[in-house]
Amino acid sequence: MDADRCIICGAIIPEGRQACPSCEQRAGRKSCATCEYHDDFSWACSNGDSTRRGDFTEPEYVCEGWEERQ
């Protein structure tokens, strides 16, 4: 079984997940950590409709442009 690290707290999580269950719950489901437009490497927002587009965003930040990751 492969594992990754939670992008918020660094805990070991199953491969393919972005954040551990506790951070997902704390950040809320509609946060940058679960948004289609949040880049996990650079933490930049690439949503052209967001007021944060082009900005570095924290994984727990929430905005009106959130869209679920595919």
DSSP file (Angstrom, degrees, kcal/mol; ACC not computed):
  #  RESIDUE AA STRUCTURE BP1 BP2  ACC     N-H-->O    O-->H-N    N-H-->O    O-->H-N    TCO  KAPPA ALPHA  PHI   PSI    X-CA   Y-CA   Z-CA
    1    1 A M              0   0    0      0, 0.0     2,-0.2     0, 0.0     0, 0.0   0.000 360.0 360.0 360.0 124.9    0.0    0.0    0.0
    2    2 A D        -     0   0    0     13,-0.0    13,-1.3     0, 0.0     2,-0.3  -0.497 360.0-159.8 -85.5 159.2    1.4    3.4   -1.1
    3    3 A A  E     -A   14   0A   0     11,-0.2     2,-0.2    -2,-0.2     9,-0.1  -0.979  10.4-166.9-140.8 153.2    0.9    6.5    1.0
    4    4 A D  E     -A   13   0A   0      9,-2.9     9,-2.8    -2,-0.3     2,-0.4  -0.588  29.7-101.8-119.8-175.0    1.0   10.2    0.6
    5    5 A R  E     -A   12   0A   0      7,-0.2     7,-0.2    -2,-0.2     2,-0.1  -0.921  33.4-106.1-115.6 142.5    1.1   13.1    3.1
    6    6 A C     >  -     0   0    0      5,-3.0     4,-1.2    -2,-0.4    13,-0.2  -0.451  24.7-139.7 -61.2 131.5   -1.8   15.3    4.1
    7    7 A I  T  4 S+     0   0    0     11,-2.4    -1,-0.1     1,-0.2    12,-0.1   0.606  98.1  42.5 -73.7  -9.5   -1.2   18.7    2.4
    8    8 A I  T  4 S+     0   0    0     10,-0.2    -1,-0.2     3,-0.1    11,-0.1   0.868 133.7   8.3 -99.5 -52.6   -2.4   20.5    5.6
    9    9 A C  T  4 S-     0   0    0      2,-0.1    -2,-0.1    11,-0.0    10,-0.1   0.593  90.9-120.8-110.0 -13.6   -0.8   18.7    8.5
   10   10 A G     <  +     0   0    0     -4,-1.2    -3,-0.1     1,-0.2     3,-0.1   0.506  56.3 151.9  87.5   3.2    1.6   16.3    6.9
   11   11 A A        -     0   0    0     -6,-0.1    -5,-3.0     1,-0.1     2,-0.3  -0.310  55.5 -98.5 -65.3 151.7    0.1   13.1    8.3
   12   12 A I  E     +A    5   0A   0     -7,-0.2    -7,-0.2    -9,-0.1    -1,-0.1  -0.584  52.1 173.0 -73.5 130.1    0.5    9.9    6.3
   13   13 A I  E     -A    4   0A   0     -9,-2.8    -9,-2.9    -2,-0.3     3,-0.1  -0.896  39.1 -79.0-134.3 161.6   -2.6    9.2    4.2
   14   14 A P  E >   -A    3   0A   0      0, 0.0     3,-1.7     0, 0.0   -11,-0.2  -0.287  62.1 -88.5 -60.2 147.2   -3.6    6.6    1.5
   15   15 A E  T 3  S+     0   0    0    -13,-1.3     3,-0.1     1,-0.2   -13,-0.0  -0.263 112.7  31.3 -57.0 139.7   -2.4    7.4   -2.0
   16   16 A G  T 3  S+     0   0    0      1,-0.4    -1,-0.2    -3,-0.1     2,-0.2   0.200  91.9 111.6  96.1 -15.4   -4.7    9.6   -4.0
   17   17 A R    <   -     0   0    0     -3,-1.7    -1,-0.4     1,-0.1     3,-0.1  -0.566  53.3-156.0 -86.8 156.2   -6.1   11.5   -1.0
   18   18 A Q  S    S+     0   0    0      1,-0.3   -11,-2.4    -2,-0.2     2,-0.3   0.774  73.8  10.0 -97.4 -37.1   -5.3   15.2   -0.6
   19   19 A A  S    S-     0   0    0    -13,-0.2    -1,-0.3   -12,-0.1   -13,-0.1  -0.956  81.1 -98.5-143.8 157.7   -5.9   15.6    3.1
   20   20 A C     >  -     0   0    0     -2,-0.3     4,-2.6     1,-0.1     3,-0.3  -0.377  43.1-106.5 -73.4 158.3   -6.4   13.4    6.1
   21   21 A P  H  > S+     0   0    0      0, 0.0     4,-2.2     0, 0.0     5,-0.2   0.862 119.0  53.4 -55.8 -38.2  -10.0   12.9    7.3
   22   22 A S  H  > S+     0   0    0      2,-0.2     4,-2.2     1,-0.2     5,-0.1   0.910 111.9  43.7 -66.7 -41.4   -9.5   15.2   10.4
   23   23 A C  H  > S+     0   0    0     -3,-0.3     4,-3.1     2,-0.2     5,-0.3   0.884 112.0  53.8 -70.4 -38.2   -8.1   18.1    8.3
   24   24 A E  H  X S+     0   0    0     -4,-2.6     4,-1.3     2,-0.2    -2,-0.2   0.914 112.0  45.1 -60.3 -41.9  -10.9   17.6    5.7
   25   25 A Q  H  < S+     0   0    0     -4,-2.2    -2,-0.2    -5,-0.2    -1,-0.2   0.919 116.0  45.9 -67.9 -43.3  -13.5   17.9    8.4
   26   26 A R  H  < S+     0   0    0     -4,-2.2    -2,-0.2     1,-0.2    -1,-0.2   0.897 116.8  43.8 -67.3 -40.9  -11.8   20.9   10.0
   27   27 A A  H  < S-     0   0    0     -4,-3.1    -1,-0.2    -5,-0.1    -2,-0.2   0.709 114.6-119.8 -77.4 -19.5  -11.3   22.7    6.8
   28   28 A G     <  -     0   0    0     -4,-1.3     3,-0.5    -5,-0.3    -1,-0.1   0.101  23.6 -89.6  89.0 150.4  -14.7   21.9    5.5
   29   29 A R  S    S+     0   0    0      1,-0.3     2,-1.0    -4,-0.1    -1,-0.1   0.834 120.6  58.9 -66.7 -32.5  -15.4   20.0    2.4
   30   30 A K  S    S+     0   0    0     -3,-0.1    33,-0.3     3,-0.1    -1,-0.3  -0.465  82.0 119.2 -98.3  63.0  -15.5   23.1    0.1
   31   31 A S  S >  S-     0   0    0     -2,-1.0     3,-1.8    -3,-0.5     4,-0.3  -0.712  81.6 -97.5-117.5 170.9  -12.0   24.3    0.8
   32   32 A C  G >  S+     0   0    0     29,-2.6     3,-1.3    26,-0.4     6,-0.2   0.824 119.0  68.4 -57.6 -31.4   -9.0   24.9   -1.4
   33   33 A A  G 3  S+     0   0    0     26,-2.7    -1,-0.3     1,-0.3    27,-0.1   0.761 111.2  32.3 -60.8 -24.2   -7.6   21.4   -0.3
   34   34 A T  G <  S+     0   0    0     -3,-1.8    35,-1.3    25,-0.3     2,-0.3   0.249  95.6 115.5-116.2  11.6  -10.5   19.8   -2.2
   35   35 A C  B X   -B   68   0B   0     -3,-1.3     3,-1.2    -4,-0.3    33,-0.2  -0.616  65.7-134.7 -88.8 142.1  -10.9   22.3   -5.1
   36   36 A E  T 3  S+     0   0    0     31,-3.1    -1,-0.1    -2,-0.3    32,-0.1   0.794 105.6  49.4 -57.8 -31.9  -10.3   21.5   -8.7
   37   37 A Y  T 3  S+     0   0    0     30,-0.3     9,-2.0    28,-0.1     2,-0.6   0.408  83.5 101.9 -96.6   1.2   -8.3   24.7   -9.2
   38   38 A H  B <   -C   45   0C   0     -3,-1.2     2,-0.6    -6,-0.2     7,-0.2  -0.780  64.8-143.7 -89.8 119.9   -6.0   24.5   -6.2
   39   39 A D     >  -     0   0    0      5,-2.4     4,-2.3    -2,-0.6     5,-0.3  -0.734   3.8-156.1 -84.9 120.0   -2.5   23.3   -7.2
   40   40 A D  T  4 S+     0   0    0     -2,-0.6    -1,-0.1     1,-0.2    -2,-0.0   0.730  89.2  49.3 -70.1 -22.3   -1.1   21.1   -4.5
   41   41 A F  T  4 S+     0   0    0      1,-0.1    -1,-0.2     3,-0.1    -2,-0.0   0.942 128.1  18.5 -81.8 -51.3    2.6   21.8   -5.5
   42   42 A S  T  4 S-     0   0    0      2,-0.1    -2,-0.2    14,-0.0     3,-0.1   0.618  91.8-133.1 -96.1 -13.4    2.5   25.6   -5.7
   43   43 A W     <  +     0   0    0     -4,-2.3    14,-4.0     1,-0.2     2,-0.3   0.749  57.4 144.3  63.6  26.9   -0.6   26.2   -3.6
   44   44 A A  B     -D   56   0D   0     12,-0.3    -5,-2.4    -5,-0.3     2,-0.5  -0.700  50.3-126.7 -96.9 149.0   -1.8   28.7   -6.4
   45   45 A C  B     -C   38   0C   0     10,-2.3     9,-3.1     7,-0.5    -7,-0.2  -0.802  22.4-179.7 -93.5 131.4   -5.4   29.1   -7.5
   46   46 A S        +     0   0    0     -9,-2.0     2,-0.8    -2,-0.5    -8,-0.1   0.143  39.9 122.9-116.0  18.8   -6.0   28.8  -11.2
   47   47 A N    >   -     0   0    0    -10,-0.2     3,-1.7     1,-0.2     6,-0.2  -0.735  48.8-157.8 -84.8 111.7   -9.7   29.5  -11.2
   48   48 A G  T 3  S+     0   0    0     -2,-0.8    -1,-0.2     1,-0.3     5,-0.1   0.692  91.6  54.5 -61.9 -19.5  -10.4   32.4  -13.6
   49   49 A D  T 3  S+     0   0    0     16,-0.1    -1,-0.3     3,-0.0     2,-0.2   0.519  90.4  95.3 -91.7  -6.3  -13.7   33.1  -11.8
   50   50 A S  S X  S-     0   0    0     -3,-1.7     3,-1.2    15,-0.1    -5,-0.0  -0.576  73.3-137.0 -88.3 147.1  -12.1   33.4   -8.3
   51   51 A T  T 3  S+     0   0    0      1,-0.2    -1,-0.1    -2,-0.2    -3,-0.0   0.653 108.9  55.8 -70.6 -14.3  -11.1   36.6   -6.6
   52   52 A R  T >  S+     0   0    0     -5,-0.1     3,-2.6     3,-0.1    -7,-0.5   0.294  75.6 142.2 -98.6   6.9   -8.0   34.7   -5.5
   53   53 A R  T <  S+     0   0    0     -3,-1.2    -7,-0.2     1,-0.3     3,-0.1  -0.223  75.1  12.8 -54.9 134.3   -6.9   33.6   -9.1
   54   54 A G  T 3  S+     0   0    0     -9,-3.1    -1,-0.3     1,-0.3     2,-0.2   0.313 106.2 114.1  81.6  -9.2   -3.2   33.7   -9.4
   55   55 A D  S <  S-     0   0    0     -3,-2.6   -10,-2.3   -10,-0.1     2,-0.5  -0.547  75.6-108.5 -90.2 157.6   -2.7   34.0   -5.6
   56   56 A F  B     -D   44   0D   0    -12,-0.2     2,-0.4    -2,-0.2   -12,-0.3  -0.748  42.8-162.6 -79.9 130.9   -1.2   31.5   -3.3
   57   57 A T        -     0   0    0    -14,-4.0    -5,-0.0    -2,-0.5     0, 0.0  -0.940  18.2-121.9-123.2 140.8   -4.0   30.0   -1.2
   58   58 A E    >   -     0   0    0     -2,-0.4     3,-1.7     1,-0.1   -26,-0.4  -0.501  29.5-118.5 -72.2 145.6   -4.0   28.0    2.0
   59   59 A P  T 3  S+     0   0    0      0, 0.0   -26,-2.7     0, 0.0   -25,-0.3   0.793 113.7  50.8 -58.0 -28.5   -5.6   24.5    1.8
   60   60 A E  T 3  S+     0   0    0    -28,-0.2     2,-0.1   -29,-0.2   -30,-0.1   0.497  84.2 113.5 -90.8  -1.0   -8.2   25.5    4.3
   61   61 A Y    <   -     0   0    0     -3,-1.7   -29,-2.6   -30,-0.1     2,-0.4  -0.377  52.5-155.4 -66.2 147.2   -9.2   28.7    2.6
   62   62 A V        +     0   0    0    -31,-0.2     2,-0.3   -30,-0.1   -31,-0.1  -0.982  16.2 171.3-126.7 137.4  -12.8   28.8    1.1
   63   63 A C    >   -     0   0    0     -2,-0.4     3,-1.1   -33,-0.3   -13,-0.0  -0.896  46.1-105.6-139.6 172.8  -14.0   30.9   -1.7
   64   64 A E  T 3  S+     0   0    0     -2,-0.3   -14,-0.1     1,-0.2    -1,-0.0   0.639 112.1  64.3 -72.7 -14.4  -17.1   31.3   -4.0
   65   65 A G  T 3  S+     0   0    0    -18,-0.1    -1,-0.2     2,-0.0   -16,-0.1   0.294  70.9 139.4 -93.5  10.9  -15.3   29.8   -6.9
   66   66 A W    <   +     0   0    0     -3,-1.1     2,-0.3   -36,-0.1   -34,-0.1  -0.270  25.3 178.8 -59.6 136.3  -14.9   26.3   -5.4
   67   67 A E        -     0   0    0      0, 0.0   -31,-3.1     0, 0.0   -30,-0.3  -0.996  33.9-103.9-137.5 138.7  -15.4   23.3   -7.7
   68   68 A E  B     -B   35   0B   0     -2,-0.3   -33,-0.2   -33,-0.2     2,-0.1  -0.302  39.3-108.6 -64.1 138.6  -15.1   19.7   -6.7
   69   69 A R              0   0    0    -35,-1.3    -1,-0.1     1,-0.1   -33,-0.1  -0.387 360.0 360.0 -64.6 141.7  -12.0   17.9   -7.9
   70   70 A Q              0   0    0     -2,-0.1    -1,-0.1   -34,-0.1    -2,-0.1   0.398 360.0 360.0 -96.1 360.0  -12.5   15.3  -10.6
